[in-house]
Amino acid sequence: MICPNCQREIADGSNFCYSCGAKQAAGSPPPTGNASGYQRRRIVRSINDRKVAGVCAGVADYFDMDPTLVRVLWLLLLLCAGGGGLAYIVCWVVLPEGYTGAVQNSQAAP
């Protein structure tokens, strides 16, 4: 998938460009895993868009926000309130790792 703003390649299904932060157009909806049509979203630490531990990118993907904005907000929380560092370490330990921004297929493309 190519970002229309900066023309760089990003992962298929990404909500935001990793380079310029531009919101991407919504593609086809991901397949649902159950009969009710509801797909359960999980918050994970990002494997494919991490700066330190992937916590901010995982939170950004879960809430459909720009990862840079979440990183700035987390830094402000750390500097102003002082609890951001402890919260980040707790999330680092508790959250499982996973891919963000793209639906991962279990089978390789032909």
DSSP file (Angstrom, degrees, kcal/mol; ACC not computed):
  #  RESIDUE AA STRUCTURE BP1 BP2  ACC     N-H-->O    O-->H-N    N-H-->O    O-->H-N    TCO  KAPPA ALPHA  PHI   PSI    X-CA   Y-CA   Z-CA
    1    1 A M              0   0    0      0, 0.0     9,-3.0     0, 0.0     2,-0.4   0.000 360.0 360.0 360.0 138.4    0.0    0.0    0.0
    2    2 A I  B     -A    9   0A   0      7,-0.2     7,-0.2    15,-0.0    15,-0.0  -0.904 360.0-122.6-110.4 132.7    1.3    3.4   -0.9
    3    3 A C     >  -     0   0    0      5,-2.7     4,-1.8    -2,-0.4     5,-0.1  -0.592  14.5-149.4 -70.4 126.7    0.7    6.6    1.2
    4    4 A P  T  4 S+     0   0    0      0, 0.0    -1,-0.1     0, 0.0    20,-0.0   0.700  93.1  52.0 -71.4 -17.2   -1.0    9.2   -1.1
    5    5 A N  T  4 S+     0   0    0      3,-0.1    -2,-0.0     1,-0.1    -3,-0.0   0.933 128.9  10.7 -84.7 -50.1    0.6   12.0    0.9
    6    6 A C  T  4 S-     0   0    0      2,-0.1     3,-0.1    16,-0.1    -1,-0.1   0.461  91.6-127.3-112.3  -3.5    4.3   11.1    1.0
    7    7 A Q     <  +     0   0    0     -4,-1.8     2,-0.3     1,-0.2    -5,-0.0   0.728  61.4 137.2  65.0  25.2    4.3    8.2   -1.6
    8    8 A R        -     0   0    0     -5,-0.1    -5,-2.7     1,-0.0     2,-0.3  -0.740  59.2-106.4-100.0 152.9    6.1    5.8    0.8
    9    9 A E  B     +A    2   0A   0     -2,-0.3     2,-0.3    -7,-0.2    -7,-0.2  -0.598  42.1 175.0 -81.2 134.9    5.1    2.2    1.1
   10   10 A I        -     0   0    0     -9,-3.0     3,-0.1    -2,-0.3     7,-0.1  -0.840  39.8 -75.2-130.9 168.9    3.3    1.2    4.3
   11   11 A A    >   -     0   0    0     -2,-0.3     3,-1.6     1,-0.1     2,-0.1  -0.348  56.3 -98.3 -66.8 143.7    1.6   -2.0    5.5
   12   12 A D  T 3  S+     0   0    0      1,-0.3    91,-0.3    91,-0.1    -1,-0.1  -0.381 109.0  22.5 -61.1 136.4   -1.7   -3.0    4.0
   13   13 A G  T 3  S+     0   0    0      1,-0.3    -1,-0.3    89,-0.2    88,-0.1   0.509  85.0 154.1  85.0   5.4   -4.6   -2.0    6.2
   14   14 A S    <   -     0   0    0     -3,-1.6    -1,-0.3     1,-0.1    88,-0.1  -0.397  37.6-154.3 -68.3 142.3   -2.7    0.7    8.1
   15   15 A N  S    S+     0   0    0      1,-0.2     9,-3.0    50,-0.1     2,-0.3   0.786  79.7  23.7 -83.5 -30.5   -4.8    3.5    9.5
   16   16 A F  B    S-B   23   0B   0      7,-0.3     2,-0.3    49,-0.1     7,-0.2  -0.949  86.2-105.3-135.2 153.2   -1.9    6.0    9.5
   17   17 A C     >  -     0   0    0      5,-1.8     4,-1.0    -2,-0.3    -7,-0.1  -0.606  21.5-143.8 -76.5 136.7    1.3    6.4    7.5
   18   18 A Y  T  4 S+     0   0    0     -2,-0.3    -1,-0.1     2,-0.1    -8,-0.1   0.753  96.3  41.5 -72.8 -23.6    4.4    5.5    9.5
   19   19 A S  T  4 S+     0   0    0      3,-0.1    -1,-0.1   -11,-0.1    -9,-0.0   0.928 131.6  14.1 -90.0 -52.5    6.5    8.3    7.8
   20   20 A C  T  4 S-     0   0    0      2,-0.1    -2,-0.1     0, 0.0    -1,-0.0   0.611  90.4-126.1-105.1 -13.5    4.2   11.3    7.6
   21   21 A G     <  +     0   0    0     -4,-1.0     2,-0.1     1,-0.2    -3,-0.1   0.543  51.5 156.4  83.1   6.6    1.3   10.4    9.9
   22   22 A A        -     0   0    0     -6,-0.1    -5,-1.8     1,-0.1    -1,-0.2  -0.440  48.0-113.0 -70.3 137.8   -1.4   11.0    7.3
   23   23 A K  B     -B   16   0B   0     -7,-0.2    -7,-0.3    -2,-0.1     2,-0.2  -0.518  34.3-135.0 -70.0 134.9   -4.7    9.2    7.9
   24   24 A Q        -     0   0    0     -9,-3.0     2,-0.1    -2,-0.2    -1,-0.1  -0.594  22.1 -96.9 -93.9 153.7   -5.2    6.5    5.3
   25   25 A A        -     0   0    0     -2,-0.2     2,-0.3     1,-0.1    -1,-0.1  -0.373  46.0-102.7 -66.1 144.8   -8.5    5.9    3.4
   26   26 A A        -     0   0    0      1,-0.1    -1,-0.1    -2,-0.1   -11,-0.1  -0.547  41.7-165.6 -72.9 128.8  -10.6    3.1    4.8
   27   27 A G        -     0   0    0     -2,-0.3    -1,-0.1     1,-0.3    -3,-0.0   0.066  45.2 -39.5 -92.0-154.3  -10.2   -0.1    2.7
   28   28 A S  S    S-     0   0    0      1,-0.1    -1,-0.3    -2,-0.0     0, 0.0  -0.467  73.9 -99.2 -70.6 145.1  -12.4   -3.2    2.8
   29   29 A P        -     0   0    0      0, 0.0    -1,-0.1     0, 0.0     3,-0.1  -0.368  41.7-106.0 -66.4 144.2  -13.5   -4.2    6.3
   30   30 A P        -     0   0    0      0, 0.0     2,-0.0     0, 0.0     9,-0.0  -0.324  44.2 -91.5 -66.7 152.9  -11.4   -7.0    7.8
   31   31 A P        -     0   0    0      0, 0.0     2,-0.2     0, 0.0    -3,-0.0  -0.363  41.3-124.7 -65.8 143.6  -13.1  -10.4    8.0
   32   32 A T        -     0   0    0      1,-0.1     7,-0.1    -3,-0.1     6,-0.1  -0.617   7.1-147.6 -90.5 151.0  -15.0  -11.1   11.2
   33   33 A G  S    S+     0   0    0     -2,-0.2     2,-0.3     5,-0.2    -1,-0.1   0.516  73.5  45.7 -97.2  -5.8  -14.2  -14.2   13.2
   34   34 A N  S >  S-     0   0    0      4,-0.2     3,-1.0     1,-0.0    -2,-0.1  -0.846  84.2-107.1-135.7 172.4  -17.6  -15.0   14.7
   35   35 A A  T 3  S+     0   0    0     -2,-0.3    -1,-0.0     1,-0.2    -3,-0.0   0.736 108.5  66.0 -72.8 -23.9  -21.2  -15.2   13.5
   36   36 A S  T 3  S-     0   0    0      2,-0.2    -1,-0.2     1,-0.1     3,-0.1   0.620 104.7-121.9 -76.9 -10.4  -22.5  -12.0   15.1
   37   37 A G  S <  S+     0   0    0     -3,-1.0     2,-0.5     1,-0.3    -2,-0.1   0.441  72.0 126.8  85.8  -1.1  -20.3   -9.9   12.8
   38   38 A Y        -     0   0    0     -6,-0.1     2,-0.6     2,-0.0    -1,-0.3  -0.805  47.1-155.1 -94.1 125.4  -18.5   -8.3   15.8
   39   39 A Q        -     0   0    0     -2,-0.5     2,-0.4    -7,-0.1    -7,-0.1  -0.892  15.7-133.2-102.3 122.6  -14.7   -8.4   15.7
   40   40 A R        -     0   0    0     -2,-0.6     2,-0.4     1,-0.0    -7,-0.0  -0.587  18.3-149.1 -76.0 125.2  -13.1   -8.2   19.1
   41   41 A R        -     0   0    0     -2,-0.4     2,-0.4    21,-0.0    21,-0.0  -0.770   9.4-159.1 -95.7 140.4  -10.2   -5.8   19.1
   42   42 A R        -     0   0    0     -2,-0.4     2,-0.5     2,-0.0    -2,-0.0  -0.926  16.7-127.8-118.4 144.1   -7.3   -6.4   21.5
   43   43 A I        +     0   0    0     -2,-0.4     2,-0.3    19,-0.0    16,-0.1  -0.807  41.7 165.4 -90.1 127.1   -4.8   -3.9   22.7
   44   44 A V        -     0   0    0     -2,-0.5     2,-0.5    14,-0.3    53,-0.2  -0.875  43.7 -99.6-135.3 164.7   -1.2   -5.1   22.1
   45   45 A R  E     -c   97   0C   0     51,-3.1    53,-2.6    -2,-0.3    10,-0.2  -0.781  52.0-111.4 -83.7 132.4    2.3   -3.8   22.0
   46   46 A S  E     -c   98   0C   0      8,-2.4    53,-0.2    -2,-0.5    12,-0.1  -0.390  31.0-176.3 -70.4 137.2    3.3   -3.2   18.4
   47   47 A I  S    S+     0   0    0     51,-1.3     3,-0.4    -2,-0.1    52,-0.2   0.756  86.3  41.0 -94.0 -35.3    5.9   -5.3   16.7
   48   48 A N  S    S+     0   0    0     50,-0.3    51,-0.1     1,-0.2    -2,-0.1   0.539 121.2  36.3 -96.5  -7.1    5.9   -3.4   13.4
   49   49 A D  S    S+     0   0    0      5,-0.1     2,-0.4    18,-0.0    -1,-0.2  -0.414  80.6 139.0-141.8  62.7    5.8    0.2   14.6
   50   50 A R        +     0   0    0     -3,-0.4    -3,-0.0     1,-0.1    -5,-0.0  -0.840  28.7 176.4-113.0 147.5    7.8    0.5   17.8
   51   51 A K  S    S-     0   0    0     -2,-0.4    -1,-0.1     0, 0.0     0, 0.0   0.729  89.7 -11.9-106.8 -47.4   10.2    3.1   19.1
   52   52 A V  S    S-     0   0    0      0, 0.0    -2,-0.1     0, 0.0     0, 0.0   0.661 139.5 -19.4-115.7 -70.9   11.0    1.7   22.5
   53   53 A A  S    S-     0   0    0      0, 0.0    -3,-0.1     0, 0.0    -8,-0.0   0.467  84.5-110.5-122.5  -5.9    8.6   -1.1   23.5
   54   54 A G  S  > S+     0   0    0     -9,-0.1    -8,-2.4    -5,-0.1     4,-1.8   0.525  79.9 123.8  89.1   6.3    5.6   -0.6   21.1
   55   55 A V  H  > S+     0   0    0    -10,-0.2     4,-2.5     2,-0.2     5,-0.2   0.945  73.6  45.8 -66.8 -48.6    3.2    0.5   23.8
   56   56 A C  H  > S+     0   0    0      1,-0.2     4,-2.5     2,-0.2    -1,-0.2   0.892 113.3  49.4 -64.4 -40.4    2.3    3.9   22.2
   57   57 A A  H  > S+     0   0    0      2,-0.2     4,-2.2     1,-0.2    -1,-0.2   0.879 112.0  49.4 -66.5 -37.0    1.8    2.4   18.8
   58   58 A G  H  X S+     0   0    0     -4,-1.8     4,-2.1     2,-0.2   -14,-0.3   0.910 112.5  46.4 -66.8 -42.6   -0.4   -0.3   20.2
   59   59 A V  H  X S+     0   0    0     -4,-2.5     4,-2.2     2,-0.2    -2,-0.2   0.904 112.3  51.7 -64.7 -41.3   -2.5    2.1   22.1
   60   60 A A  H  <>S+     0   0    0     -4,-2.5     5,-3.0     1,-0.2     4,-0.5   0.898 110.5  47.8 -63.3 -41.2   -2.8    4.4   19.1
   61   61 A D  H ><5S+     0   0    0     -4,-2.2     3,-0.6     3,-0.2    -1,-0.2   0.896 110.5  51.9 -66.8 -39.4   -3.9    1.5   16.9
   62   62 A Y  H 3<5S+     0   0    0     -4,-2.1    -2,-0.2     1,-0.2    -1,-0.2   0.904 118.4  35.8 -63.9 -42.0   -6.5    0.4   19.5
   63   63 A F  T 3<5S-     0   0    0     -4,-2.2    -1,-0.2    -5,-0.1    -2,-0.2   0.336 111.8-118.7 -94.4   6.2   -8.0    3.9   19.7
   64   64 A D  T < 5 +     0   0    0     -3,-0.6     2,-0.2    -4,-0.5    -3,-0.2   0.939  68.1 134.3  55.7  54.3   -7.5    4.6   16.0
   65   65 A M      < -     0   0    0     -5,-3.0    -1,-0.2    -8,-0.1   -50,-0.1  -0.754  66.0 -85.1-123.1 170.1   -5.2    7.6   16.6
   66   66 A D     >  -     0   0    0     -2,-0.2     4,-1.8     1,-0.1     3,-0.4  -0.649  33.2-138.2 -75.5 129.6   -1.9    8.7   15.2
   67   67 A P  H  > S+     0   0    0      0, 0.0     4,-2.2     0, 0.0     5,-0.1   0.836 102.4  56.8 -60.4 -33.0    1.0    7.0   17.0
   68   68 A T  H  > S+     0   0    0      2,-0.2     4,-2.2     1,-0.2     5,-0.2   0.897 105.3  51.2 -65.3 -39.0    3.0   10.3   17.1
   69   69 A L  H  > S+     0   0    0     -3,-0.4     4,-2.6     1,-0.2    -1,-0.2   0.908 110.2  48.8 -63.5 -42.1    0.1   12.0   18.9
   70   70 A V  H  X S+     0   0    0     -4,-1.8     4,-2.5     2,-0.2    -2,-0.2   0.893 110.1  52.0 -65.4 -38.9    0.0    9.2   21.5
   71   71 A R  H  X S+     0   0    0     -4,-2.2     4,-2.1     2,-0.2    -2,-0.2   0.911 111.4  46.6 -63.5 -41.9    3.7    9.4   22.0
   72   72 A V  H  X S+     0   0    0     -4,-2.2     4,-2.4     2,-0.2    -2,-0.2   0.920 113.0  49.0 -66.3 -43.7    3.5   13.2   22.6
   73   73 A L  H  X S+     0   0    0     -4,-2.6     4,-2.2     1,-0.2    -2,-0.2   0.894 111.1  50.3 -62.9 -39.3    0.6   12.8   25.0
   74   74 A W  H  X S+     0   0    0     -4,-2.5     4,-2.0     2,-0.2    -1,-0.2   0.890 110.1  50.3 -66.3 -38.5    2.4   10.1   26.9
   75   75 A L  H  X S+     0   0    0     -4,-2.1     4,-2.5     2,-0.2    -2,-0.2   0.905 110.4  49.4 -65.0 -42.0    5.5   12.3   27.2
   76   76 A L  H  X S+     0   0    0     -4,-2.4     4,-2.9     2,-0.2     5,-0.5   0.891 109.9  51.7 -63.3 -39.2    3.4   15.2   28.5
   77   77 A L  H  X>S+     0   0    0     -4,-2.2     5,-1.4     1,-0.2     4,-1.2   0.887 111.2  48.3 -63.3 -38.6    1.8   12.8   31.0
   78   78 A L  H  <5S+     0   0    0     -4,-2.0     4,-0.2     5,-0.2    -2,-0.2   0.924 117.6  39.8 -66.8 -45.0    5.3   11.8   32.1
   79   79 A L  H  <5S+     0   0    0     -4,-2.5    -2,-0.2     2,-0.1    -3,-0.2   0.873 125.5  33.1 -75.4 -38.1    6.6   15.4   32.5
   80   80 A C  H  <5S+     0   0    0     -4,-2.9    -3,-0.2    -5,-0.2    -2,-0.1   0.931 133.2  20.9 -87.3 -49.7    3.5   17.0   34.0
   81   81 A A  T  <5S-     0   0    0     -4,-1.2    -3,-0.2    -5,-0.5    -2,-0.1   0.746  86.0-140.3 -96.1 -25.1    1.8   14.3   36.1
   82   82 A G  S   <S+     0   0    0     -5,-1.4     4,-0.4    -4,-0.2     3,-0.3   0.319  79.7  94.6  85.1 -10.6    4.8   12.0   36.7
   83   83 A G     >  +     0   0    0     -6,-0.5     4,-2.2     1,-0.2    -5,-0.2   0.512  58.7  85.6 -92.2  -4.9    2.7    8.8   36.4
   84   84 A G  H  > S+     0   0    0     -7,-0.7     4,-2.2     1,-0.2    -6,-0.2   0.859  86.5  52.8 -66.1 -36.3    3.4    8.3   32.7
   85   85 A G  H  > S+     0   0    0     -3,-0.3     4,-2.1     2,-0.2    -1,-0.2   0.923 111.5  44.5 -65.9 -45.3    6.7    6.4   33.3
   86   86 A L  H  > S+     0   0    0     -4,-0.4     4,-2.4     2,-0.2    -2,-0.2   0.905 113.8  50.6 -65.9 -41.7    5.1    3.9   35.7
   87   87 A A  H  X S+     0   0    0     -4,-2.2     4,-2.4     1,-0.2    -2,-0.2   0.893 109.9  50.9 -63.1 -39.6    2.1    3.4   33.4
   88   88 A Y  H  X S+     0   0    0     -4,-2.2     4,-2.4     2,-0.2    -2,-0.2   0.919 110.8  47.8 -64.0 -44.0    4.4    2.8   30.4
   89   89 A I  H  X S+     0   0    0     -4,-2.1     4,-1.8     2,-0.2    -2,-0.2   0.897 111.8  50.2 -64.9 -40.4    6.4    0.2   32.3
   90   90 A V  H  X S+     0   0    0     -4,-2.4     4,-2.7     1,-0.2     5,-0.2   0.930 112.7  46.4 -63.3 -45.0    3.3   -1.6   33.5
   91   91 A C  H  X S+     0   0    0     -4,-2.4     4,-2.4     1,-0.2    -2,-0.2   0.879 108.8  56.5 -63.8 -37.6    1.9   -1.7   30.0
   92   92 A W  H  < S+     0   0    0     -4,-2.4    -1,-0.2     1,-0.2    -2,-0.2   0.888 115.1  37.6 -60.0 -40.4    5.3   -2.9   28.7
   93   93 A V  H  < S+     0   0    0     -4,-1.8    -2,-0.2    -5,-0.1    -1,-0.2   0.882 123.6  39.5 -79.0 -40.0    5.1   -5.9   31.1
   94   94 A V  H  < S+     0   0    0     -4,-2.7    -3,-0.2    -5,-0.2    -2,-0.2   0.889  95.6  81.4 -84.3 -41.5    1.4   -6.6   30.8
   95   95 A L  S  < S-     0   0    0     -4,-2.4   -51,-0.1    -5,-0.2     2,-0.1  -0.429  74.8-129.3 -73.8 136.9    0.5   -6.1   27.2
   96   96 A P        -     0   0    0      0, 0.0   -51,-3.1     0, 0.0     2,-0.2  -0.436  27.7-104.6 -77.1 158.4    1.2   -9.0   24.7
   97   97 A E  E     +c   45   0C   0    -53,-0.2     2,-0.3    -2,-0.1   -51,-0.2  -0.550  53.0 146.3 -80.9 149.3    3.1   -8.3   21.5
   98   98 A G  E     -c   46   0C   0    -53,-2.6   -51,-1.3    -2,-0.2   -50,-0.3  -0.976  48.7 -83.4-170.1 167.5    1.2   -8.2   18.2
   99   99 A Y        -     0   0    0     -2,-0.3     2,-0.3   -53,-0.2     5,-0.1  -0.601  41.5-163.0 -81.6 142.2    1.0   -6.6   14.8
  100  100 A T        +     0   0    0     -2,-0.3   -52,-0.1     1,-0.1   -42,-0.1  -0.902  61.3  23.7-123.2 154.4   -0.8   -3.3   14.5
  101  101 A G  S    S+     0   0    0     -2,-0.3     2,-0.3   -88,-0.1    -1,-0.1   0.201 110.8  61.0  84.5 -16.8   -2.1   -1.4   11.5
  102  102 A A  S    S-     0   0    0    -88,-0.1     2,-0.5   -87,-0.0   -89,-0.2  -0.997  80.7-117.1-144.7 145.8   -2.6   -4.4    9.3
  103  103 A V        -     0   0    0     -2,-0.3     2,-0.5   -91,-0.3   -91,-0.1  -0.726  34.7-140.3 -81.5 124.8   -4.6   -7.6    9.3
  104  104 A Q        -     0   0    0     -2,-0.5     2,-0.3    -5,-0.1    -1,-0.0  -0.747   8.8-145.8 -92.1 130.1   -2.2  -10.5    9.4
  105  105 A N        -     0   0    0     -2,-0.5     4,-0.1     2,-0.1    -1,-0.0  -0.705   9.0-143.6 -91.4 145.0   -3.1  -13.6    7.3
  106  106 A S  S    S+     0   0    0     -2,-0.3     2,-0.4     2,-0.1    -1,-0.1   0.659  85.3  62.4 -81.3 -14.9   -2.1  -17.0    8.5
  107  107 A Q  S    S-     0   0    0      1,-0.0    -2,-0.1     0, 0.0     2,-0.1  -0.863  88.2-115.4-111.7 146.7   -1.3  -18.1    4.9
  108  108 A A        -     0   0    0     -2,-0.4    -2,-0.1     1,-0.1    -1,-0.0  -0.418  37.5-100.2 -74.6 152.6    1.3  -16.7    2.6
  109  109 A A              0   0    0      1,-0.1    -1,-0.1    -2,-0.1     0, 0.0  -0.455 360.0 360.0 -71.1 145.8    0.3  -15.0   -0.6
  110  110 A P              0   0    0      0, 0.0    -1,-0.1     0, 0.0    -2,-0.0   0.494 360.0 360.0 -69.2 360.0    0.6  -17.1   -3.7
